[in-house]
Amino acid sequence: MVDARGLRCPIPVLRLAKAAAGAADGAEIEVWATDPAAEPDIRAWARMRGHTFLGAAPLEATKHDDDGDHRAAVVVKVRVSRST
């Protein structure tokens, strides 16, 4: 699981890429993010890297941003593929 809540693009994707590099074929990785760009960025990254985008759903937990506002979080799942 990659907790990227409170981080902005491109950090969620970079953290996912690092986790995927050390993951076994078929491993599923969740990314928790608050950046609205995280879902489309991760979807594009998975497609370009040959991984499977498994979907995204709201994450019930929220985190305060620097201004003290609550921001909705999303969980995005990817399945790692080592075949090319």
VEXFIRO-68963 format. One record per atom (N, C-alpha, C): y, x, z. Coordinates in nm, 4 decimals. Atoms other than C-alpha are relative to their C-alpha. Layout:
REM VEXFIRO-68963
north	east	up
Y	X	Z .
...
This chain:
REM VEXFIRO-68963
north	east	up
-0.1168	0.0848	0.0000 .
0.0000	0.0000	0.0000 .
0.1236	0.0897	0.0000 .
-0.1273	-0.0718	0.0092 .
0.3451	0.1252	-0.0927 .
0.1082	-0.0929	0.0547 .
-0.1087	0.0798	-0.0571 .
0.6273	-0.0067	0.1258 .
0.1316	0.0533	-0.0554 .
-0.1247	-0.0416	0.0642 .
0.9373	0.0181	-0.0927 .
0.1132	-0.0974	0.0321 .
-0.1063	0.0937	-0.0382 .
1.1418	-0.2491	0.0856 .
0.1260	0.0772	0.0335 .
-0.1290	-0.0637	-0.0245 .
1.5082	-0.1568	0.0911 .
0.0320	0.1127	-0.0966 .
-0.0215	-0.1086	0.0963 .
1.4685	0.0983	-0.1895 .
0.0347	-0.0573	-0.1364 .
-0.0456	0.0438	0.1325 .
1.6333	0.0663	-0.5295 .
-0.0717	0.0764	-0.1104 .
0.0549	-0.0613	0.1206 .
1.5096	0.1450	-0.8788 .
0.0579	0.1404	-0.0172 .
0.1404	0.0036	0.0418 .
1.3469	0.3796	-0.9704 .
-0.0979	0.0343	0.1118 .
0.0842	-0.0485	-0.1093 .
1.2094	0.4664	-0.6242 .
-0.1301	-0.0799	0.0169 .
0.1283	0.0699	-0.0136 .
0.9510	0.1816	-0.5994 .
-0.1039	0.0437	-0.1043 .
0.0931	-0.0427	0.1052 .
0.7966	0.2857	-0.9320 .
-0.0454	0.1438	0.0235 .
0.0384	-0.1388	-0.0268 .
0.8026	0.6549	-0.8402 .
-0.1003	0.0087	0.1147 .
0.0951	0.0002	-0.1126 .
0.6257	0.5834	-0.5103 .
-0.1347	-0.0569	-0.0439 .
0.1243	0.0550	0.0544 .
0.3694	0.3692	-0.6933 .
-0.0716	0.1043	-0.0846 .
0.0606	-0.1028	0.0858 .
0.3104	0.6466	-0.9483 .
-0.0677	0.1076	0.0838 .
0.0589	-0.1014	-0.0883 .
0.2463	0.8946	-0.6670 .
-0.1281	-0.0530	0.0636 .
0.1193	0.0598	-0.0603 .
0.0010	0.6576	-0.4980 .
-0.1119	-0.0142	-0.1031 .
0.1002	0.0184	0.1050 .
-0.1762	0.5849	-0.8280 .
-0.0630	0.1321	-0.0410 .
0.0528	-0.1308	0.0393 .
-0.2148	0.9554	-0.9045 .
-0.1151	0.0428	0.0900 .
0.1055	-0.0376	-0.0930 .
-0.4336	0.9945	-0.5968 .
-0.1044	-0.1081	0.0216 .
0.0909	0.1129	-0.0189 .
-0.6194	0.6641	-0.6302 .
-0.1195	0.0081	-0.0949 .
0.1211	0.0045	0.0820 .
-0.9698	0.6102	-0.7636 .
0.0134	-0.1049	-0.1097 .
0.0058	0.0990	0.1075 .
-1.0416	0.4221	-1.0850 .
-0.0364	-0.1360	0.0598 .
0.0260	0.1343	-0.0495 .
-1.0314	0.0497	-1.0112 .
0.0690	-0.0337	0.1310 .
-0.0711	0.0257	-0.1259 .
-0.8270	0.0881	-0.6932 .
0.1148	-0.0971	-0.0245 .
-0.1128	0.0924	0.0078 .
-0.5752	-0.1875	-0.6292 .
0.1071	0.0455	0.0977 .
-0.1122	-0.0454	-0.0820 .
-0.2341	-0.0890	-0.4980 .
0.1026	-0.1120	0.0087 .
-0.1081	0.0955	-0.0221 .
0.0192	-0.3270	-0.3460 .
0.1293	0.0759	0.0199 .
-0.1340	-0.0542	-0.0221 .
0.3884	-0.2509	-0.3610 .
0.0829	-0.1113	0.0623 .
-0.0910	0.0942	-0.0645 .
0.6202	-0.4299	-0.1186 .
0.1403	0.0453	-0.0338 .
-0.1329	-0.0394	0.0460 .
0.9713	-0.4323	-0.2586 .
0.1005	-0.1127	0.0186 .
-0.1097	0.0966	-0.0071 .
1.3075	-0.6032	-0.2161 .
0.0918	0.0105	-0.1210 .
-0.0827	-0.0173	0.1196 .
1.4690	-0.4712	-0.5349 .
-0.0455	-0.1009	-0.1058 .
0.0386	0.0977	0.1014 .
1.4738	-0.7555	-0.7916 .
-0.0571	0.0629	-0.1273 .
0.0505	-0.0673	0.1199 .
1.4002	-0.5004	-1.0655 .
-0.1416	0.0541	0.0184 .
0.1307	-0.0613	-0.0253 .
1.0764	-0.3852	-0.8999 .
-0.1114	-0.0650	-0.0817 .
0.1089	0.0658	0.0727 .
0.8489	-0.6486	-1.0547 .
0.0008	0.0337	-0.1485 .
0.0038	-0.0339	0.1428 .
0.9561	-0.6025	-1.4194 .
-0.0193	0.1494	-0.0248 .
0.0185	-0.1445	0.0163 .
0.9739	-0.2244	-1.3743 .
-0.1458	0.0391	0.0188 .
0.1404	-0.0319	-0.0260 .
0.6230	-0.2088	-1.2282 .
-0.0887	-0.0567	-0.1099 .
0.0762	0.0593	0.1112 .
0.4893	-0.4437	-1.4965 .
0.0064	0.0922	-0.1227 .
-0.0166	-0.0895	0.1156 .
0.6306	-0.2133	-1.7683 .
-0.0699	0.1334	0.0235 .
0.0647	-0.1274	-0.0330 .
0.5086	0.1022	-1.5917 .
-0.1511	-0.0116	-0.0155 .
0.1451	0.0198	0.0094 .
0.1541	-0.0383	-1.5638 .
-0.0439	-0.0072	-0.1461 .
0.0337	0.0124	0.1423 .
0.1500	-0.1308	-1.9330 .
0.0062	0.1359	-0.0690 .
-0.0162	-0.1308	0.0652 .
0.2775	0.2127	-2.0419 .
-0.1049	0.1008	0.0454 .
0.0959	-0.0961	-0.0557 .
0.0287	0.3971	-1.8182 .
-0.1451	-0.0447	-0.0139 .
0.1366	0.0478	0.0192 .
-0.2759	0.1858	-1.9063 .
-0.0635	-0.0613	0.1236 .
0.0503	0.0658	-0.1202 .
-0.3077	0.0246	-1.5621 .
0.0120	-0.1514	-0.0199 .
-0.0021	0.1452	0.0107 .
-0.3526	-0.3488	-1.5038 .
0.0970	-0.0588	0.1016 .
-0.0926	0.0723	-0.0872 .
-0.0650	-0.5540	-1.3638 .
-0.0724	-0.1253	0.0473 .
0.0764	0.1123	-0.0541 .
-0.2334	-0.8058	-1.1325 .
0.0864	-0.1175	0.0424 .
-0.0878	0.1103	-0.0347 .
0.0705	-1.0148	-1.0488 .
0.0959	0.0337	0.1122 .
-0.1004	-0.0152	-0.1047 .
0.3492	-1.0640	-0.8013 .
0.0137	-0.1328	0.0733 .
-0.0179	0.1196	-0.0811 .
0.4113	-1.3075	-0.5190 .
0.1006	0.0308	0.1103 .
-0.0935	-0.0233	-0.1105 .
0.6712	-1.3564	-0.2469 .
-0.0732	0.0561	0.1217 .
0.0519	-0.0571	-0.1241 .
0.6106	-1.1552	0.0677 .
0.0774	-0.0655	0.1130 .
-0.0691	0.0755	-0.1049 .
0.6887	-1.3514	0.3816 .
0.0924	0.0861	0.0844 .
-0.0841	-0.0876	-0.0816 .
0.8277	-1.0530	0.5683 .
0.1283	0.0324	-0.0747 .
-0.1272	-0.0397	0.0593 .
1.1920	-0.9751	0.5059 .
0.0559	0.1169	0.0791 .
-0.0611	-0.1154	-0.0649 .
1.4045	-0.6773	0.5921 .
0.1507	-0.0130	-0.0151 .
-0.1457	-0.0014	0.0094 .
1.7728	-0.6481	0.6693 .
0.0434	0.1139	-0.0909 .
-0.0581	-0.1099	0.0769 .
1.9722	-0.4506	0.4173 .
0.1111	0.0628	0.0845 .
-0.1026	-0.0718	-0.0753 .
2.2568	-0.2217	0.5209 .
0.1115	-0.0906	0.0524 .
-0.1043	0.0929	-0.0425 .
2.4932	-0.5192	0.5502 .
-0.0511	-0.1026	0.1005 .
0.0570	0.0939	-0.0951 .
2.2565	-0.7061	0.7819 .
-0.0501	-0.1285	-0.0621 .
0.0481	0.1203	0.0673 .
2.1633	-0.9659	0.5206 .
-0.1511	0.0074	-0.0206 .
0.1425	0.0058	0.0330 .
1.8064	-1.0814	0.4759 .
-0.0147	-0.0012	-0.1518 .
0.0303	0.0033	0.1429 .
1.6630	-1.0137	0.1325 .
-0.1467	-0.0346	-0.0161 .
0.1386	0.0377	0.0252 .
1.3473	-1.1687	-0.0052 .
-0.0781	0.1206	-0.0481 .
0.0872	-0.1087	0.0432 .
1.0580	-0.9336	-0.0556 .
-0.1086	-0.0567	-0.0903 .
0.1075	0.0378	0.0905 .
0.7891	-0.9427	-0.3213 .
-0.1120	0.1022	0.0152 .
0.1140	-0.0910	0.0041 .
0.4401	-0.7959	-0.3255 .
-0.0514	0.0004	-0.1439 .
0.0453	-0.0179	0.1375 .
0.3293	-0.6594	-0.6626 .
-0.1310	0.0771	0.0056 .
0.1299	-0.0672	-0.0013 .
-0.0334	-0.5610	-0.7298 .
-0.0319	0.0596	-0.1364 .
0.0394	-0.0726	0.1209 .
-0.1629	-0.3079	-0.9828 .
-0.1412	0.0533	0.0212 .
0.1320	-0.0627	-0.0040 .
-0.5209	-0.1984	-1.0616 .
0.0060	0.1282	-0.0812 .
-0.0037	-0.1316	0.0636 .
-0.5521	0.1718	-1.1460 .
-0.1155	0.0131	-0.0987 .
0.1024	-0.0260	0.1011 .
-0.7400	0.2649	-1.4622 .
0.0081	0.1454	-0.0415 .
0.0058	-0.1405	0.0394 .
-0.8491	0.6197	-1.5363 .
-0.0416	0.0170	-0.1453 .
0.0395	-0.0113	0.1412 .
-0.9762	0.5418	-1.8876 .
0.1228	-0.0048	-0.0889 .
-0.1147	-0.0012	0.0919 .
-0.7432	0.6076	-2.1807 .
-0.0366	-0.0601	-0.1320 .
